[in-house]
Amino acid sequence: MQKCVRAMDGTHVSVRPPKQATQAYKSRKAIVTTNVSCVCNMDMQFIYVHAGWEGSANDSRVLEEA
């Protein structure tokens, strides 16, 4: 069965990392976040979720690693 990608997007979710890691998790808007990427199939079911990148990570870097 072939999987067909319907939608792919990323978002930033607010987090509270340990104090020594706070700087790495600051997004370009200076908000402390983690970067989450998701992919849905044609039935709008999540078929892939990648969470945990620091908010400061560039979207292209997250996509490349996923």
KEKE-3310 file (N, C-alpha, C; in steps of 0.2 Angstrom, whole numbers, plus 5000, padded with zeros to 4 digits):
npx = (5004:5003:5009:5002:5006:4997:4997:5010:5018:5025:5027:5028:5029:5026:5038:5046:5061:5076:5084:5098:5097:5089:5092:5095:5082:5075:5065:5066:5058:5061:5054:5052:5052:5048:5052:5040:5036:5024:5016:5002:4991:4981:4969:4969:4975:4988:5004:5017:5026:5037:5046:5054:5066:5076:5069:5076:5081:5083:5070:5072:5083:5077:5068:5077:5084:5073)
npy = (4994:5011:5026:5042:5058:5071:5083:5093:5101:5113:5118:5129:5125:5130:5128:5123:5121:5115:5127:5129:5126:5135:5146:5139:5135:5146:5154:5163:5174:5176:5168:5154:5139:5123:5114:5107:5095:5089:5076:5072:5060:5056:5054:5062:5058:5058:5053:5054:5062:5073:5079:5089:5097:5111:5127:5137:5131:5130:5129:5121:5114:5105:5098:5092:5083:5075)
npz = (5000:4995:5003:5003:5004:5012:5019:5026:5039:5050:5067:5082:5099:5115:5128:5144:5146:5155:5165:5161:5147:5141:5132:5120:5116:5113:5101:5085:5088:5101:5110:5121:5114:5107:5092:5081:5069:5057:5047:5037:5030:5016:5022:5032:5043:5056:5050:5053:5065:5072:5085:5097:5093:5096:5098:5092:5081:5063:5051:5039:5043:5053:5044:5036:5044:5048)
capx = (5000:5007:5006:5002:5006:4992:4999:5016:5019:5029:5024:5032:5025:5029:5040:5050:5067:5080:5087:5104:5095:5084:5094:5094:5075:5072:5064:5068:5054:5063:5049:5055:5048:5051:5049:5037:5034:5019:5014:4996:4990:4975:4963:4970:4978:4995:5008:5023:5027:5044:5046:5060:5071:5075:5065:5081:5083:5080:5065:5076:5087:5073:5066:5083:5085:5067)
capy = (5000:5017:5031:5048:5064:5076:5089:5093:5108:5113:5123:5130:5124:5133:5123:5125:5117:5116:5134:5129:5125:5140:5150:5135:5134:5153:5155:5169:5179:5176:5164:5148:5134:5117:5114:5101:5094:5084:5074:5069:5056:5058:5053:5067:5055:5059:5047:5056:5067:5074:5084:5090:5101:5117:5133:5141:5127:5132:5124:5117:5109:5100:5094:5088:5078:5071)
capz = (5000:4995:5007:5000:5009:5010:5021:5030:5042:5057:5072:5088:5105:5121:5133:5149:5147:5161:5165:5157:5140:5139:5127:5114:5114:5111:5094:5082:5091:5108:5114:5122:5111:5104:5085:5080:5062:5056:5041:5037:5024:5012:5027:5037:5049:5056:5048:5055:5070:5074:5090:5101:5091:5099:5095:5088:5075:5057:5049:5034:5047:5056:5039:5033:5049:5048)
cpx = (5004:5004:5007:5001:5001:4994:5005:5017:5023:5026:5029:5027:5029:5031:5044:5056:5071:5083:5093:5103:5091:5086:5093:5087:5072:5072:5066:5064:5055:5058:5052:5050:5052:5048:5046:5034:5029:5018:5007:4995:4983:4968:4964:4972:4986:4999:5015:5023:5034:5045:5052:5066:5070:5072:5070:5083:5079:5075:5068:5080:5083:5070:5071:5084:5079:5067)
cpy = (5006:5022:5038:5054:5069:5083:5088:5100:5107:5119:5124:5129:5126:5127:5126:5120:5119:5123:5134:5128:5130:5143:5146:5135:5141:5153:5162:5175:5179:5173:5157:5142:5128:5117:5107:5101:5088:5083:5071:5065:5059:5058:5058:5064:5056:5052:5048:5062:5067:5080:5084:5094:5108:5123:5137:5137:5129:5127:5119:5112:5104:5096:5090:5082:5073:5066)
cpz = (5000:4999:5003:5005:5007:5013:5026:5032:5048:5061:5078:5094:5111:5126:5139:5150:5153:5160:5160:5149:5137:5133:5120:5111:5113:5103:5091:5085:5099:5113:5115:5120:5109:5097:5084:5072:5061:5049:5041:5030:5021:5017:5032:5044:5050:5055:5051:5060:5072:5079:5094:5099:5095:5095:5090:5081:5069:5054:5044:5038:5050:5050:5036:5038:5049:5043)
residu = (MET:GLN:LYS:CYS:VAL:ARG:ALA:MET:ASP:GLY:THR:HIS:VAL:SER:VAL:ARG:PRO:PRO:LYS:GLN:ALA:THR:GLN:ALA:TYR:LYS:SER:ARG:LYS:ALA:ILE:VAL:THR:THR:ASN:VAL:SER:CYS:VAL:CYS:ASN:MET:ASP:MET:GLN:PHE:ILE:TYR:VAL:HIS:ALA:GLY:TRP:GLU:GLY:SER:ALA:ASN:ASP:SER:ARG:VAL:LEU:GLU:GLU:ALA)
# end
